[in-house]
Amino acid sequence: MPKVKCPICKETFDKDEKGTIHIGNRYYHKSCTTEDDIYKDKIFKFLKEVWGEYTYVKINNQIKSHCLTLKCRVKNIYEDLMYFYEIKKNDFQTYKNTIGIVPFIHEEAQKHYRSLLRKETEKIRIAEQLERQINKKTEIIQVSTKAIERKKKFFEIEEG
């Protein structure tokens, strides 16, 4: 099994073991990485796919700059790019080698994702309500189908 060294904790480990993550050309422990590291890698993989080549330093500096100016996370920048290119189907070549469009579409993209999150939350809430109603009806049916036992009263008639 090939051994690799985590750049964060400097510990050597087997790259095929559970709890490892491949970012760029390095292997990390999942516990050593942050959500921002993972989404930054996703951004670079996406840009590599759509543009082929890009300037890593320029894009990395833009990500840092956008995070500071927009007060957002790298995940939000990734969502903005997905919204602009995948959902809105904008031309990849128009904005080649820059993610400078992010500040202009950030609010619209995040509004779209908040809307999706609200809809998903509403679906879950409705599903839970339906489940409770089904369980309640099942309980009612079980209670009503039980035979009611009545005690028979016996009377004695005295002849006198």
Backbone bond lengths (Angstrom), bond angles and torsions (degrees), N, CA, C in turn:
res aa  C-N    CA-C-N  psi(-1)  N-CA   C-N-CA  omega(-1)  CA-C   N-CA-C  phi
1 M - - - 1.436 - - 1.538 109.43 -
2 P 1.337 117.06 131.92 1.469 119.52 -178.96 1.528 111.57 -72.37
3 K 1.327 114.82 134.68 1.460 121.40 179.14 1.526 108.99 -97.84
4 V 1.346 115.33 141.27 1.458 121.95 177.81 1.526 108.22 -132.51
5 K 1.321 115.39 166.50 1.456 120.64 -178.35 1.526 109.46 -118.98
6 C 1.314 116.73 126.03 1.465 121.80 178.43 1.533 108.54 -68.86
7 P 1.334 118.02 123.88 1.466 120.35 -179.02 1.530 114.03 -65.55
8 I 1.316 117.76 -19.86 1.463 121.00 -177.43 1.536 110.85 -85.00
9 C 1.347 116.31 -57.66 1.467 120.00 -174.97 1.531 112.86 -95.89
10 K 1.327 117.07 -7.47 1.475 123.44 178.16 1.523 113.18 65.90
11 E 1.324 117.73 16.60 1.461 121.75 179.82 1.524 109.52 -87.80
12 T 1.330 117.11 139.41 1.456 122.44 178.20 1.524 108.42 -88.79
13 F 1.335 115.58 137.72 1.457 120.24 -178.92 1.525 109.47 -153.23
14 D 1.332 115.74 167.78 1.460 122.05 178.12 1.524 108.33 -79.37
15 K 1.318 117.59 126.69 1.468 120.47 -174.92 1.525 113.50 -68.82
16 D 1.338 117.71 -17.44 1.465 121.06 -179.45 1.521 113.42 -92.47
17 E 1.326 117.68 -3.41 1.468 118.99 -179.03 1.522 110.73 -75.40
18 K 1.332 114.85 160.10 1.465 120.28 179.45 1.521 109.31 -67.09
19 G 1.321 114.85 152.34 1.456 119.58 177.77 1.514 113.30 87.12
20 T 1.350 117.01 15.43 1.467 119.75 176.30 1.516 109.37 -112.88
21 I 1.310 114.77 153.91 1.458 119.88 -179.70 1.528 107.93 -137.52
22 H 1.325 115.51 139.98 1.462 122.00 -178.49 1.521 108.71 -101.86
23 I 1.326 116.77 114.91 1.457 122.22 178.71 1.517 107.49 -123.59
24 G 1.319 115.19 122.82 1.462 119.46 -176.66 1.509 109.20 64.28
25 N 1.328 117.00 -120.73 1.460 119.84 177.14 1.527 110.77 -116.07
26 R 1.342 117.34 22.60 1.462 122.40 -178.62 1.523 110.06 -122.86
27 Y 1.319 115.27 157.64 1.455 122.06 175.64 1.525 108.57 -111.94
28 Y 1.344 115.13 137.24 1.457 122.08 -177.78 1.527 109.42 -128.61
29 H 1.335 115.35 157.32 1.465 119.19 166.55 1.527 106.55 -73.68
30 K 1.314 117.59 143.43 1.465 119.41 176.79 1.524 110.66 -59.32
31 S 1.317 115.71 -36.00 1.459 119.84 -178.64 1.532 112.43 -68.91
32 C 1.338 117.57 -20.58 1.472 120.97 -179.29 1.530 112.44 -88.49
33 T 1.318 117.74 -15.30 1.465 120.19 -176.55 1.521 110.33 -97.28
34 T 1.327 114.49 160.67 1.460 120.39 176.94 1.529 108.20 -113.55
35 E 1.309 115.20 167.90 1.467 120.15 176.43 1.526 109.93 -60.52
36 D 1.333 117.09 -36.96 1.462 121.09 179.47 1.531 111.49 -62.44
37 D 1.343 117.23 -40.19 1.472 120.56 177.79 1.525 110.92 -61.03
38 I 1.309 115.47 -43.02 1.470 120.71 -177.97 1.521 110.54 -66.07
39 Y 1.341 117.38 -44.51 1.463 119.88 -178.83 1.526 112.42 -72.63
40 K 1.327 117.38 -29.80 1.457 119.91 175.46 1.531 109.09 -64.67
41 D 1.332 116.63 -41.39 1.459 120.80 176.64 1.530 110.91 -63.02
42 K 1.334 116.49 -40.24 1.468 120.17 177.83 1.529 111.30 -62.62
43 I 1.332 116.64 -39.54 1.467 120.46 178.08 1.522 109.93 -61.44
44 F 1.333 116.40 -47.68 1.467 119.48 -177.72 1.533 111.60 -66.32
45 K 1.316 117.71 -37.42 1.478 119.96 176.65 1.532 110.06 -64.51
46 F 1.316 117.16 -42.35 1.463 121.05 179.62 1.524 110.51 -63.29
47 L 1.335 117.35 -46.49 1.460 121.16 -179.44 1.527 111.31 -64.84
48 K 1.315 117.14 -37.17 1.468 121.02 176.73 1.529 109.78 -62.47
49 E 1.329 115.35 -39.96 1.462 120.74 179.93 1.533 112.11 -65.73
50 V 1.328 117.16 -42.86 1.469 119.63 -174.35 1.525 113.75 -87.93
51 W 1.335 118.13 -32.95 1.457 119.90 -178.22 1.521 113.23 -104.09
52 G 1.309 116.80 -21.39 1.455 119.35 -174.22 1.522 109.76 85.56
53 E 1.314 117.41 -74.89 1.462 121.69 179.25 1.517 109.93 -114.12
54 Y 1.330 115.68 150.67 1.456 121.92 176.67 1.524 107.69 -156.08
55 T 1.304 115.58 166.57 1.458 121.17 177.56 1.519 108.32 -93.79
56 Y 1.336 115.91 107.36 1.460 121.57 -174.94 1.527 111.58 -57.79
57 V 1.335 116.96 -47.88 1.466 121.13 -176.03 1.524 110.61 -61.22
58 K 1.328 117.22 -43.09 1.465 121.44 -179.32 1.530 110.95 -62.68
59 I 1.338 116.55 -48.20 1.472 120.82 -179.38 1.528 110.03 -64.56
60 N 1.328 117.13 -42.14 1.461 121.01 179.91 1.531 110.47 -61.68
61 N 1.339 117.14 -43.09 1.466 120.64 177.64 1.525 111.38 -64.92
62 Q 1.338 117.23 -37.40 1.466 120.03 177.65 1.532 110.80 -65.96
63 I 1.317 116.77 -39.41 1.473 120.12 178.00 1.530 109.53 -60.34
64 K 1.327 116.78 -48.69 1.469 121.01 179.56 1.528 110.84 -60.41
65 S 1.333 115.97 -44.27 1.465 121.05 -179.10 1.525 111.33 -63.50
66 H 1.332 116.92 -45.18 1.467 120.57 179.88 1.523 111.37 -64.49
67 C 1.329 116.50 -38.04 1.465 119.37 178.39 1.537 110.72 -61.55
68 L 1.318 116.09 -39.02 1.472 119.73 -179.80 1.525 112.19 -74.15
69 T 1.337 117.18 -47.22 1.469 119.51 -175.58 1.521 112.33 -72.52
70 L 1.327 116.74 -38.38 1.467 119.84 -178.75 1.520 112.23 -88.68
71 K 1.333 116.05 -8.54 1.475 121.88 -176.61 1.529 110.16 52.93
72 C 1.326 113.77 53.35 1.464 119.24 -178.99 1.514 109.47 -130.87
73 R 1.308 115.62 178.01 1.463 122.63 178.95 1.518 109.51 -100.07
74 V 1.308 115.35 166.37 1.468 121.06 178.96 1.532 109.42 -62.87
75 K 1.328 117.25 -32.96 1.467 121.38 177.11 1.527 110.81 -57.78
76 N 1.333 117.09 -40.70 1.463 120.70 179.67 1.525 111.60 -65.86
77 I 1.317 117.37 -37.54 1.462 120.70 177.30 1.523 110.04 -65.71
78 Y 1.324 116.29 -40.68 1.470 120.33 176.32 1.537 109.78 -60.68
79 E 1.326 116.70 -45.79 1.467 120.55 178.91 1.529 110.79 -62.01
80 D 1.334 116.94 -39.77 1.464 120.78 178.56 1.526 111.01 -60.37
81 L 1.321 116.06 -45.07 1.472 120.23 179.57 1.531 111.51 -65.23
82 M 1.333 116.40 -41.34 1.476 119.90 177.80 1.529 110.16 -62.55
83 Y 1.308 115.83 -41.60 1.466 120.78 179.38 1.524 110.36 -62.41
84 F 1.324 116.24 -48.39 1.461 121.15 -175.74 1.529 112.11 -66.17
85 Y 1.323 116.79 -44.06 1.465 120.12 -174.53 1.528 113.83 -92.25
86 E 1.329 117.54 -42.16 1.469 120.29 -174.32 1.534 112.84 -88.30
87 I 1.319 117.59 -41.68 1.462 120.19 -176.74 1.530 110.92 -85.61
88 K 1.338 116.11 -48.56 1.470 120.54 -179.82 1.526 112.83 -81.30
89 K 1.332 117.30 -11.47 1.478 123.22 176.93 1.529 112.99 57.22
90 N 1.336 117.34 41.86 1.461 120.79 176.85 1.525 110.47 -77.11
91 D 1.331 115.49 159.68 1.455 122.23 -175.58 1.533 110.63 -70.40
92 F 1.324 116.23 129.19 1.455 122.01 -179.37 1.536 111.61 -69.20
93 Q 1.319 116.91 -35.43 1.466 120.69 -172.94 1.535 112.93 -77.04
94 T 1.323 118.58 -23.50 1.461 121.58 -179.39 1.529 110.98 -61.35
95 Y 1.305 117.19 -39.06 1.463 122.13 -177.03 1.520 111.04 -111.65
96 K 1.326 117.66 36.63 1.458 121.91 -175.45 1.533 110.95 -64.23
97 N 1.332 113.82 137.32 1.458 123.86 176.38 1.531 113.55 65.01
98 T 1.317 117.22 26.03 1.459 121.21 173.40 1.531 109.85 -155.19
99 I 1.305 114.64 148.10 1.470 119.11 172.78 1.532 108.20 -116.65
100 G 1.316 115.09 32.95 1.454 122.28 -178.78 1.523 114.06 -66.00
101 I 1.324 117.41 -12.33 1.462 121.55 179.37 1.536 111.31 -73.90
102 V 1.324 117.23 -20.53 1.468 122.11 -173.47 1.531 113.54 -52.31
103 P 1.340 121.07 -48.24 1.477 118.67 -178.73 1.530 113.58 -61.90
104 F 1.322 116.56 -27.99 1.460 119.91 -177.38 1.533 113.34 -80.40
105 I 1.325 116.90 -24.40 1.461 120.39 -178.01 1.518 112.63 -111.01
106 H 1.323 117.07 -2.28 1.464 120.95 -172.77 1.527 112.92 -56.32
107 E 1.307 118.02 -51.45 1.472 120.76 -177.39 1.529 111.48 -62.37
108 E 1.320 116.80 -44.42 1.466 120.97 -179.78 1.532 110.66 -63.22
109 A 1.324 115.96 -44.37 1.471 120.10 -178.93 1.527 110.96 -65.07
110 Q 1.330 116.54 -44.73 1.461 119.32 -178.96 1.518 111.57 -67.78
111 K 1.325 117.45 -32.98 1.465 121.29 175.04 1.539 109.43 -62.61
112 H 1.324 116.15 -41.75 1.465 121.58 178.20 1.534 110.29 -61.00
113 Y 1.325 117.55 -46.92 1.466 120.90 -178.48 1.531 111.92 -70.14
114 R 1.331 117.76 -34.20 1.474 119.65 174.80 1.523 110.37 -64.69
115 S 1.335 115.97 -38.52 1.460 121.02 178.00 1.531 110.22 -62.96
116 L 1.326 116.78 -43.82 1.468 120.49 177.62 1.522 111.26 -62.39
117 L 1.325 116.06 -40.81 1.463 120.56 179.61 1.526 111.00 -64.84
118 R 1.344 116.76 -42.15 1.475 120.46 177.19 1.525 111.07 -61.24
119 K 1.329 116.07 -43.91 1.466 119.87 -179.92 1.528 110.75 -63.48
120 E 1.322 117.03 -42.08 1.457 120.77 179.52 1.522 111.04 -65.60
121 T 1.327 116.38 -40.67 1.459 120.83 177.76 1.526 110.35 -63.71
122 E 1.322 116.57 -41.13 1.468 121.15 178.65 1.529 110.83 -63.91
123 K 1.328 116.93 -40.44 1.471 120.37 177.70 1.524 110.85 -61.37
124 I 1.316 115.86 -43.49 1.468 120.21 179.72 1.519 110.26 -63.98
125 R 1.335 117.22 -43.24 1.466 121.23 -179.99 1.528 110.95 -62.41
126 I 1.328 117.04 -43.75 1.469 121.19 179.41 1.526 110.47 -65.00
127 A 1.321 116.83 -41.92 1.462 120.65 178.71 1.528 110.91 -61.30
128 E 1.329 116.64 -40.87 1.468 120.50 178.13 1.527 110.92 -65.59
129 Q 1.343 117.77 -40.39 1.462 121.04 177.87 1.526 110.57 -62.99
130 L 1.323 116.67 -44.67 1.463 120.10 178.71 1.522 110.79 -61.78
131 E 1.304 116.64 -41.46 1.465 120.91 178.81 1.525 110.60 -61.36
132 R 1.346 116.19 -43.61 1.472 119.55 177.85 1.527 111.19 -62.86
133 Q 1.348 117.10 -42.06 1.463 120.39 179.82 1.525 111.00 -64.71
134 I 1.308 117.05 -41.27 1.471 120.73 178.83 1.517 109.73 -63.10
135 N 1.329 117.07 -44.24 1.464 120.67 178.56 1.519 111.12 -63.87
136 K 1.328 117.38 -38.09 1.464 121.76 179.23 1.527 110.23 -65.01
137 K 1.332 117.05 -44.23 1.467 120.71 179.40 1.512 110.88 -64.58
138 T 1.327 116.23 -38.29 1.465 120.20 178.03 1.519 109.98 -62.15
139 E 1.327 117.36 -41.81 1.456 121.01 178.12 1.525 110.51 -63.68
140 I 1.328 118.25 -42.45 1.462 122.14 -179.95 1.519 110.05 -63.46
141 I 1.303 116.98 -43.98 1.465 120.88 179.58 1.517 110.09 -62.91
142 Q 1.309 117.73 -41.76 1.456 120.52 -179.97 1.518 110.85 -64.70
143 V 1.291 117.49 -39.34 1.459 120.91 179.94 1.520 110.62 -69.19
144 S 1.321 118.21 -43.18 1.446 120.73 -175.03 1.530 113.14 -74.89
145 T 1.299 118.83 -19.26 1.458 119.82 -178.90 1.522 112.75 -86.33
146 K 1.296 117.34 -9.62 1.462 119.61 178.48 1.525 108.87 -71.47
147 A 1.283 114.38 136.42 1.466 119.27 178.78 1.529 109.31 -72.48
148 I 1.284 114.30 136.63 1.460 119.42 179.71 1.522 107.12 -89.89
149 E 1.300 113.13 119.95 1.461 117.72 -179.58 1.517 108.96 -87.59
150 R 1.293 114.89 129.62 1.459 119.51 178.03 1.518 108.64 -114.45
151 K 1.262 112.36 139.80 1.457 116.43 177.18 1.521 108.50 -81.06
152 K 1.307 115.15 132.21 1.458 119.79 179.01 1.520 109.15 -83.85
153 K 1.278 114.98 134.07 1.452 119.70 179.53 1.525 107.67 -101.05
154 F 1.269 113.98 130.15 1.459 118.88 178.35 1.518 108.74 -105.80
155 F 1.350 114.00 135.65 1.457 119.66 179.43 1.529 107.32 -115.08
156 E 1.264 113.37 140.15 1.460 117.35 174.32 1.537 107.83 -108.04
157 I 1.285 114.42 131.26 1.447 118.75 179.81 1.525 107.29 -101.07
158 E 1.295 114.25 125.63 1.445 119.20 179.61 1.512 109.03 -93.19
159 E 1.297 115.10 132.66 1.456 118.61 177.22 1.528 107.83 -101.12
160 G 1.164 115.18 129.69 1.424 113.96 -175.88 1.431 121.35 -141.36
